[in-house]
Amino acid sequence: MSSKPNTQSPRVVFIEPRSPDSHIFSIYPLPRLGSILPGTILEKHGFQVDVLVEEIHPIDIHAIQEADIVAISTTTSTAPRAYAYAALARELGKPVVLGGPHVTFMADEAIHHADCVVLGEAEHIVLELFRRLANSEPVDDLPGVVTAGNLSSAMNQQTPRVQCLDDLPIPNLNLIRGFNLKDRIFRKVVVPVQASRGCPHDCCFCSVTGMFGRRFRFRSVDHVIEELLEHDARGVSVFFYDDNLAANRKWFLELLEQMARAGTRFKWSAQVRIEVARDRELLGLMRRTGCTTLFIGLESINPETLAAMNKHQTREDIFEAMSRFREYRLPVHGMFILGMDTDTPESIRTTVSWALRGGVRSAQFLILTPFPGTRIYQELRDQGRMLFDDWSLYDGHHVTFQPANMSPAELQLLQLEAHDRFYSRFRTAQRLATCKLETAGIFLYARRLQRKWRRTNQVFEDLLALMARSHGMIRNVKIEHPARRLGTAYLSC
């Protein structure tokens, strides 16, 4: 590489590819922070930065053509599309950086599509990395950066984790092209805020601990409040990206008290665990400060399944927590996982039946998915039970492994049946009749997604049925899906 410095302000384009299929969260086009935080750091040091989130704005090929460096953040289901954008950028002669949870655990795969791959948290090294790339200098010695030349020695060494999250800047959401779009149903903008990283629970299906560690790291309350007040002035809703916002009771109590004292006007939602229901003081403050939805991984009411997941919760805990949430009028979006080895068709239907009457306002029933970086991925791979190597199917809505107590086709049908039952025409009409218009809007949206999924995934359903008749002998078949390919129809020219 030439060491001639780049005297102009380098232009960096970050790309966040869209998911291959719509899902319940598509109703709110929320960007992840894995591109925005590094982009904010670079902008503060003189780089020209453009963040393209495909769920919000079409990818602009002209932006790629004009970039000096292209950085792409990917989850597992978006990996094929990310690799396609990487190939396009490299054809245009642009150096490509890949980051995100999928490539962190699959660096040996990802490096074939990029000039370098960043493992884990990028904030510590992003400035030096992009300075070197802009000046065509080597990056092999940077911690957590994988290249073709250092693959064997670097692929298992993540970047140093950020110990003081207050060192990170408040994300500049203005870098996201088109983020001023309004939500089509509720006419509001939802912005992402992350106040902590890490989780000690290490559930078998979750890659959070591999990506962020098992120790909770919190921003100071004052730092979070500073960011929240910026959003409060803009009149938006806030979604906390934290895996468990209430993980530290003292910190969370102080955050809520400061929000109450500041008189914040925005509505907010967050992911928490059911343990928060035991604390009436927290519940009262959550209600008082404008909490509109709690996103909770209830997972199952099958005791054997909860134990196998390492959830550290019982179904009695779930029942008691849901009663308390109803008491404080805190709506719950219940997230369930179907297909553990302890699950049977009967136990899955029992869980769905409870969800119908258990008090959750909305729900999603996701199929157990062996994401790279999780214990379940390693176990199923070692057992030879992985059915497909097409990462675009790894989105929680497609069966990608051989279940223990049913066929893949049966598990897929059980998931579709779960959503059909929960978002039935009758239950939707009930919510309309009782003027629960926001909930009815969610139900109508979920029903539309279900119909769309069936239309666009008929080939996949047919393949599972064929596998059932062939005793699972057909594997590793690529499923053609328009949203998994790039083409002129998906690029804004």
C-alpha positions as CSV (number, residue, x, y, z in Angstrom):
1,M,0.0,0.0,0.0
2,S,1.1,3.6,-0.7
3,S,1.8,5.7,2.4
4,K,0.9,9.0,0.6
5,P,-1.6,10.8,2.9
6,N,-5.1,11.8,1.9
7,T,-5.1,15.6,2.2
8,Q,-8.9,15.9,1.6
9,S,-11.6,15.2,4.2
10,P,-12.3,11.4,3.7
11,R,-15.9,10.5,2.9
12,V,-17.2,7.4,4.7
13,V,-20.5,5.7,3.9
14,F,-22.0,3.3,6.5
15,I,-24.6,0.8,5.2
16,E,-27.1,-1.1,7.3
17,P,-28.9,-3.6,5.0
18,R,-32.5,-4.4,5.6
19,S,-33.8,-7.7,6.8
20,P,-34.9,-10.2,4.2
21,D,-38.5,-10.3,5.4
22,S,-40.7,-7.9,7.3
23,H,-41.3,-8.6,10.9
24,I,-43.3,-7.1,13.8
25,F,-40.6,-4.4,14.5
26,S,-40.8,-3.3,10.9
27,I,-43.6,-1.0,12.0
28,Y,-40.9,1.2,13.6
29,P,-37.9,1.6,11.3
30,L,-35.3,1.8,14.1
31,P,-31.6,2.1,13.1
32,R,-29.1,0.1,15.1
33,L,-26.3,2.1,16.8
34,G,-23.5,0.0,15.4
35,S,-23.1,2.4,12.5
36,I,-24.2,5.7,14.1
37,L,-21.8,5.7,17.0
38,P,-18.6,5.1,14.9
39,G,-20.0,7.5,12.3
40,T,-20.4,10.2,15.0
41,I,-16.8,9.7,16.2
42,L,-15.5,10.0,12.7
43,E,-17.6,13.1,12.0
44,K,-16.2,14.8,15.1
45,H,-12.7,14.2,13.7
46,G,-13.3,15.8,10.3
47,F,-14.6,12.8,8.2
48,Q,-17.6,13.3,6.0
49,V,-20.1,10.7,7.1
50,D,-23.3,9.4,5.5
51,V,-25.3,6.6,7.2
52,L,-27.7,4.6,5.0
53,V,-30.2,2.5,6.8
54,E,-32.0,0.5,4.2
55,E,-35.1,0.1,6.3
56,I,-35.4,3.9,6.3
57,H,-34.0,5.0,3.0
58,P,-33.0,3.1,-0.3
59,I,-29.3,2.6,-0.7
60,D,-27.9,5.2,-3.0
61,I,-25.3,3.9,-5.4
62,H,-24.0,7.4,-6.0
63,A,-23.1,7.6,-2.3
64,I,-21.1,4.4,-2.7
65,Q,-19.4,5.7,-5.8
66,E,-18.4,9.0,-4.1
67,A,-17.2,7.3,-0.9
68,D,-13.6,6.8,0.1
69,I,-14.5,4.0,2.4
70,V,-17.6,1.8,2.7
71,A,-18.5,0.3,6.1
72,I,-21.3,-2.2,6.4
73,S,-22.9,-3.4,9.7
74,T,-24.6,-6.8,9.6
75,T,-26.6,-9.2,11.7
76,T,-26.9,-12.8,10.7
77,S,-30.1,-12.5,8.6
78,T,-28.7,-9.5,6.7
79,A,-25.3,-11.0,6.0
80,P,-26.0,-12.2,2.4
81,R,-27.3,-8.7,1.5
82,A,-24.3,-7.1,3.3
83,Y,-21.9,-9.3,1.3
84,A,-23.7,-8.3,-1.9
85,Y,-23.3,-4.6,-1.1
86,A,-19.6,-5.2,-0.2
87,A,-19.1,-6.9,-3.6
88,L,-20.6,-3.9,-5.3
89,A,-18.4,-1.4,-3.4
90,R,-15.3,-3.4,-4.1
91,E,-16.2,-3.5,-7.8
92,L,-16.2,0.3,-7.6
93,G,-12.7,0.2,-6.1
94,K,-13.8,1.1,-2.5
95,P,-12.1,-0.4,0.6
96,V,-14.8,-2.2,2.6
97,V,-15.0,-2.7,6.4
98,L,-17.5,-5.2,7.8
99,G,-18.7,-5.1,11.4
100,G,-21.5,-6.3,13.6
101,P,-22.5,-9.4,15.6
102,H,-22.5,-11.9,12.6
103,V,-19.1,-11.1,11.3
104,T,-17.7,-10.9,14.8
105,F,-18.3,-14.6,15.1
106,M,-17.8,-15.5,11.5
107,A,-14.7,-13.6,10.6
108,D,-13.2,-16.4,8.5
109,E,-16.3,-16.2,6.3
110,A,-16.7,-12.4,6.2
111,I,-13.1,-11.6,5.3
112,H,-13.7,-13.1,1.8
113,H,-16.1,-10.2,1.2
114,A,-14.1,-7.3,2.7
115,D,-10.7,-5.7,3.1
116,C,-11.0,-5.9,6.9
117,V,-13.5,-7.1,9.6
118,V,-13.9,-5.5,13.0
119,L,-14.7,-7.9,15.8
120,G,-16.8,-6.7,18.7
121,E,-17.1,-3.1,19.8
122,A,-15.6,-0.7,17.2
123,E,-15.4,2.6,19.1
124,H,-11.9,2.3,20.5
125,I,-10.2,1.7,17.1
126,V,-12.6,3.2,14.6
127,L,-10.7,6.5,14.3
128,E,-7.3,5.0,13.8
129,L,-8.7,2.3,11.5
130,F,-10.3,4.7,9.1
131,R,-7.4,7.1,9.2
132,R,-5.1,4.4,8.0
133,L,-7.6,3.2,5.4
134,A,-8.0,6.7,4.1
135,N,-4.2,6.9,3.7
136,S,-3.8,3.4,2.3
137,E,-1.8,2.3,5.3
138,P,-1.7,-1.3,6.8
139,V,-4.2,-2.1,9.6
140,D,-3.1,-5.6,10.5
141,D,-1.7,-4.7,13.9
142,L,-4.9,-3.0,15.2
143,P,-6.6,-5.1,17.9
144,G,-9.7,-6.9,16.8
145,V,-9.2,-6.0,13.1
146,V,-9.1,-9.1,10.8
147,T,-7.5,-8.9,7.4
148,A,-6.7,-11.7,4.9
149,G,-3.1,-11.4,6.1
150,N,-3.7,-11.9,9.8
151,L,-6.7,-14.1,9.8
152,S,-5.3,-17.0,11.7
153,S,-3.9,-14.9,14.5
154,A,-6.6,-12.2,14.9
155,M,-10.0,-13.8,14.2
156,N,-10.6,-14.7,17.9
157,Q,-9.3,-11.5,19.4
158,Q,-12.1,-8.9,19.7
159,T,-11.4,-5.2,20.1
160,P,-11.1,-3.9,23.7
161,R,-14.5,-3.3,25.2
162,V,-15.4,0.3,26.1
163,Q,-15.2,0.4,29.9
164,C,-16.5,3.9,30.4
165,L,-19.5,4.4,28.2
166,D,-19.6,8.1,29.0
167,D,-16.5,8.3,26.8
168,L,-18.8,7.7,23.8
169,P,-20.5,10.6,22.1
170,I,-24.2,11.1,22.0
171,P,-25.1,9.5,18.6
172,N,-25.8,12.0,15.9
173,L,-29.0,10.7,14.4
174,N,-28.9,13.5,11.8
175,L,-26.2,11.4,10.0
176,I,-29.0,8.9,9.0
177,R,-30.4,9.8,5.6
178,G,-34.2,10.1,5.7
179,F,-34.6,9.6,9.4
180,N,-37.1,12.3,9.6
181,L,-39.7,9.9,8.1
182,K,-42.9,9.6,10.2
183,D,-44.3,6.3,11.3
184,R,-47.1,5.4,8.9
185,I,-49.6,4.2,11.5
186,F,-49.0,6.1,14.7
187,R,-47.5,9.3,13.1
188,K,-44.5,9.4,15.5
189,V,-40.7,9.1,15.3
190,V,-39.0,6.5,17.5
191,V,-35.4,7.1,18.3
192,P,-32.9,4.6,19.8
193,V,-31.0,5.2,23.0
194,Q,-28.5,2.8,24.6
195,A,-27.7,3.3,28.3
196,S,-25.9,0.1,29.0
197,R,-24.1,-2.9,27.5
198,G,-23.6,-6.5,28.6
199,C,-25.7,-9.2,30.3
200,P,-24.8,-11.8,33.0
201,H,-27.5,-14.3,32.2
202,D,-26.0,-16.0,29.1
203,C,-29.2,-17.6,27.7
204,C,-28.4,-20.4,25.3
205,F,-30.0,-18.7,22.3
206,C,-28.5,-15.2,22.7
207,S,-25.2,-13.8,21.4
208,V,-25.3,-10.6,23.6
209,T,-22.7,-12.0,26.1
210,G,-20.4,-13.0,23.3
211,M,-20.6,-9.5,21.7
212,F,-20.7,-7.3,24.9
213,G,-19.7,-9.5,27.7
214,R,-21.4,-10.7,30.9
215,R,-20.6,-7.6,33.0
216,F,-23.1,-4.8,32.9
217,R,-21.6,-1.4,31.9
218,F,-23.7,1.7,32.5
219,R,-23.5,5.2,31.3
220,S,-23.9,7.8,34.0
221,V,-27.4,8.9,34.6
222,D,-26.5,12.5,33.8
223,H,-25.0,11.4,30.5
224,V,-28.2,9.6,29.6
225,I,-30.5,12.4,30.7
226,E,-28.5,14.8,28.5
227,E,-29.3,12.7,25.5
228,L,-32.9,12.2,26.6
229,L,-33.6,15.9,27.0
230,E,-32.4,16.4,23.4
231,H,-35.0,14.0,22.2
232,D,-37.6,15.5,24.6
233,A,-37.3,18.8,22.9
234,R,-38.0,17.2,19.5
235,G,-41.2,15.5,20.7
236,V,-40.3,11.9,19.8
237,S,-40.7,8.5,21.5
238,V,-37.6,6.7,22.8
239,F,-36.8,3.0,22.6
240,F,-34.0,1.9,24.9
241,Y,-31.8,-0.7,23.1
242,D,-30.5,-2.1,26.4
243,D,-30.9,-5.8,26.8
244,N,-32.2,-5.2,30.3
245,L,-32.7,-1.5,31.2
246,A,-33.6,-2.4,34.8
247,A,-30.6,-4.6,35.4
248,N,-29.2,-2.4,38.2
249,R,-31.9,-1.3,40.5
250,K,-30.1,1.7,42.1
251,W,-29.0,3.1,38.7
252,F,-32.5,2.6,37.1
253,L,-34.2,4.2,40.1
254,E,-32.0,7.3,39.8
255,L,-32.6,7.5,36.0
256,L,-36.4,7.4,36.5
257,E,-36.3,9.9,39.4
258,Q,-34.3,12.3,37.2
259,M,-36.7,11.8,34.3
260,A,-39.6,12.6,36.7
261,R,-37.8,15.7,38.1
262,A,-37.0,17.0,34.6
263,G,-40.6,16.5,33.6
264,T,-39.8,14.7,30.4
265,R,-42.7,14.6,27.9
266,F,-41.6,11.8,25.6
267,K,-43.1,8.3,25.8
268,W,-40.6,5.5,26.1
269,S,-40.3,1.7,25.9
270,A,-37.6,-0.7,26.9
271,Q,-36.5,-4.3,27.2
272,V,-36.6,-5.6,30.8
273,R,-36.7,-9.0,32.6
274,I,-39.7,-10.0,34.7
275,E,-37.9,-9.4,37.9
276,V,-38.7,-5.7,37.7
277,A,-42.3,-6.5,38.5
278,R,-41.3,-7.2,42.1
279,D,-40.4,-3.6,42.7
280,R,-43.5,-1.4,43.1
281,E,-41.5,1.8,43.4
282,L,-39.9,1.2,40.0
283,L,-43.2,0.2,38.5
284,G,-44.9,3.4,39.7
285,L,-42.1,5.6,38.4
286,M,-42.1,3.8,35.0
287,R,-45.8,4.5,34.7
288,R,-45.3,8.1,35.8
289,T,-42.5,8.9,33.4
290,G,-44.3,7.7,30.3
291,C,-43.5,4.0,29.8
292,T,-45.8,2.7,27.0
293,T,-44.5,-0.8,26.4
294,L,-42.2,-3.3,28.1
295,F,-40.6,-5.8,25.8
296,I,-40.0,-9.0,27.8
297,G,-38.6,-12.3,26.8
298,L,-41.2,-14.6,28.4
299,E,-40.0,-17.4,26.0
300,S,-42.3,-20.2,27.3
301,I,-44.4,-21.4,30.2
302,N,-43.0,-24.9,29.8
303,P,-40.8,-25.4,33.0
304,E,-38.4,-27.8,31.2
305,T,-37.9,-25.3,28.4
306,L,-37.2,-22.4,30.7
307,A,-34.6,-24.5,32.5
308,A,-33.0,-25.5,29.3
309,M,-32.8,-21.9,28.1
310,N,-30.9,-20.9,31.3
311,K,-33.5,-18.1,31.8
312,H,-33.5,-18.2,35.6
313,Q,-37.2,-17.7,35.7
314,T,-40.2,-20.0,36.4
315,R,-43.6,-19.9,34.9
316,E,-44.9,-18.9,38.4
317,D,-42.6,-15.9,38.2
318,I,-44.1,-15.1,34.8
319,F,-47.7,-15.4,36.0
320,E,-47.0,-13.2,39.1
321,A,-45.1,-10.6,37.0
322,M,-47.9,-10.3,34.4
323,S,-50.4,-9.7,37.2
324,R,-48.3,-6.9,38.6
325,F,-47.8,-5.3,35.2
326,R,-51.5,-5.2,34.6
327,E,-52.0,-3.7,38.1
328,Y,-49.7,-0.8,37.1
329,R,-51.2,-0.6,33.5
330,L,-47.8,-1.2,31.9
331,P,-48.4,-2.9,28.5
332,V,-46.2,-5.9,27.7
333,H,-45.0,-7.1,24.4
334,G,-44.3,-10.8,25.1
335,M,-41.5,-12.5,23.1
336,F,-41.7,-16.3,22.9
337,I,-39.3,-18.9,21.4
338,L,-40.5,-22.1,19.9
339,G,-38.6,-25.3,19.2
340,M,-36.3,-26.1,22.1
341,D,-35.5,-29.8,22.5
342,T,-37.8,-29.8,25.5
343,D,-40.7,-28.5,23.4
344,T,-43.5,-30.6,21.9
345,P,-46.4,-29.5,19.7
346,E,-48.6,-29.7,22.8
347,S,-46.3,-27.6,25.0
348,I,-46.0,-25.0,22.3
349,R,-49.8,-24.8,21.9
350,T,-50.1,-24.5,25.7
351,T,-47.8,-21.5,25.7
352,V,-49.7,-19.9,22.9
353,S,-53.0,-20.5,24.7
354,W,-51.6,-18.9,27.9
355,A,-50.4,-15.9,25.8
356,L,-54.0,-15.3,24.6
357,R,-55.3,-14.9,28.1
358,G,-52.1,-14.0,30.1
359,G,-52.3,-10.2,29.6
360,V,-49.7,-9.5,27.0
361,R,-50.8,-6.7,24.7
362,S,-48.9,-7.9,21.7
363,A,-46.6,-10.9,21.1
364,Q,-44.2,-12.5,18.7
365,F,-43.6,-16.2,18.5
366,L,-40.1,-16.7,17.1
367,I,-38.6,-20.0,16.0
368,L,-35.4,-20.9,17.9
369,T,-32.6,-19.8,15.7
370,P,-29.0,-21.0,16.1
371,F,-27.2,-17.7,15.6
372,P,-23.4,-17.8,15.4
373,G,-21.9,-16.8,18.7
374,T,-24.6,-18.7,20.8
375,R,-24.3,-22.0,22.6
376,I,-27.2,-23.4,20.7
377,Y,-25.4,-22.8,17.4
378,Q,-22.4,-24.8,18.6
379,E,-24.5,-27.6,20.0
380,L,-26.7,-28.0,16.9
381,R,-23.8,-27.8,14.5
382,D,-21.9,-30.5,16.5
383,Q,-24.9,-32.7,16.4
384,G,-25.3,-32.3,12.6
385,R,-28.8,-30.8,13.0
386,M,-28.3,-27.6,11.0
387,L,-30.5,-27.7,7.9
388,F,-29.6,-24.6,5.9
389,D,-26.5,-22.5,5.4
390,D,-28.4,-19.6,3.9
391,W,-28.0,-16.9,6.5
392,S,-31.0,-14.9,5.2
393,L,-33.2,-17.6,6.7
394,Y,-31.8,-17.0,10.2
395,D,-34.4,-14.4,11.3
396,G,-36.6,-16.2,13.8
397,H,-39.3,-16.8,11.2
398,H,-37.8,-19.8,9.4
399,V,-36.9,-23.2,10.7
400,T,-33.2,-23.7,10.1
401,F,-32.5,-26.9,12.2
402,Q,-33.9,-30.3,12.9
403,P,-36.2,-30.1,16.1
404,A,-36.1,-32.9,18.5
405,N,-39.8,-33.7,18.9
406,M,-41.3,-32.7,15.6
407,S,-40.5,-32.2,11.9
408,P,-39.2,-28.8,10.7
409,A,-42.4,-28.4,8.7
410,E,-44.5,-29.0,11.9
411,L,-42.5,-26.4,13.8
412,Q,-42.9,-23.9,11.0
413,L,-46.7,-24.5,10.9
414,L,-46.9,-24.1,14.7
415,Q,-45.3,-20.7,14.5
416,L,-47.7,-19.6,11.8
417,E,-50.6,-21.0,13.8
418,A,-49.4,-19.1,16.9
419,H,-49.5,-15.7,15.1
420,D,-52.8,-16.7,13.4
421,R,-54.4,-17.4,16.8
422,F,-53.0,-14.4,18.7
423,Y,-53.8,-11.9,15.9
424,S,-57.0,-13.5,14.8
425,R,-59.8,-11.6,13.1
426,F,-62.0,-12.0,16.1
427,R,-59.4,-10.6,18.6
428,T,-58.6,-7.8,16.2
429,A,-62.3,-6.9,16.0
430,Q,-62.6,-7.0,19.8
431,R,-59.9,-4.3,20.0
432,L,-61.6,-2.2,17.4
433,A,-64.9,-2.5,19.1
434,T,-63.5,-1.4,22.5
435,C,-61.7,1.6,20.9
436,K,-58.2,0.2,21.7
437,L,-57.1,1.8,18.5
438,E,-53.3,1.6,19.0
439,T,-53.5,-2.1,19.8
440,A,-55.9,-2.7,17.0
441,G,-53.4,-1.0,14.7
442,I,-50.7,-3.4,15.8
443,F,-53.0,-6.4,15.3
444,L,-53.9,-5.2,11.8
445,Y,-50.3,-4.7,10.9
446,A,-49.3,-8.2,12.3
447,R,-52.1,-9.8,10.2
448,R,-50.8,-8.0,7.1
449,L,-47.3,-9.2,7.8
450,Q,-48.5,-12.8,8.2
451,R,-50.2,-12.7,4.8
452,K,-47.2,-11.2,3.2
453,W,-44.9,-13.8,4.7
454,R,-47.0,-16.7,3.4
455,R,-47.0,-15.2,-0.1
456,T,-43.2,-14.6,-0.2
457,N,-42.2,-17.8,1.5
458,Q,-44.4,-20.4,-0.2
459,V,-41.3,-22.0,-1.8
460,F,-39.8,-22.4,1.7
461,E,-42.9,-24.0,3.1
462,D,-43.1,-26.4,0.2
463,L,-39.5,-27.4,0.7
464,L,-40.1,-28.2,4.4
465,A,-43.1,-30.3,3.4
466,L,-40.9,-32.1,0.9
467,M,-38.2,-32.7,3.5
468,A,-40.9,-34.1,5.8
469,R,-41.9,-36.6,3.1
470,S,-38.2,-37.4,2.4
471,H,-37.3,-37.8,6.1
472,G,-35.1,-34.7,6.1
473,M,-32.7,-35.9,3.5
474,I,-32.8,-32.6,1.5
475,R,-30.6,-29.9,3.1
476,N,-28.6,-26.8,2.3
477,V,-30.8,-25.6,-0.5
478,K,-30.7,-21.9,-1.4
479,I,-34.1,-20.3,-1.2
480,E,-34.5,-17.6,-3.9
481,H,-36.2,-14.5,-2.4
482,P,-36.3,-11.1,-4.2
483,A,-35.5,-9.2,-1.0
484,R,-32.3,-11.3,-0.5
485,R,-30.8,-10.2,-3.9
486,L,-29.4,-7.0,-5.0
487,G,-30.5,-5.5,-8.3
488,T,-31.3,-2.2,-9.9
489,A,-34.8,-2.3,-8.4
490,Y,-33.2,-2.1,-4.9
491,L,-30.7,0.7,-5.6
492,S,-31.6,4.3,-5.8
493,C,-29.9,5.6,-8.9
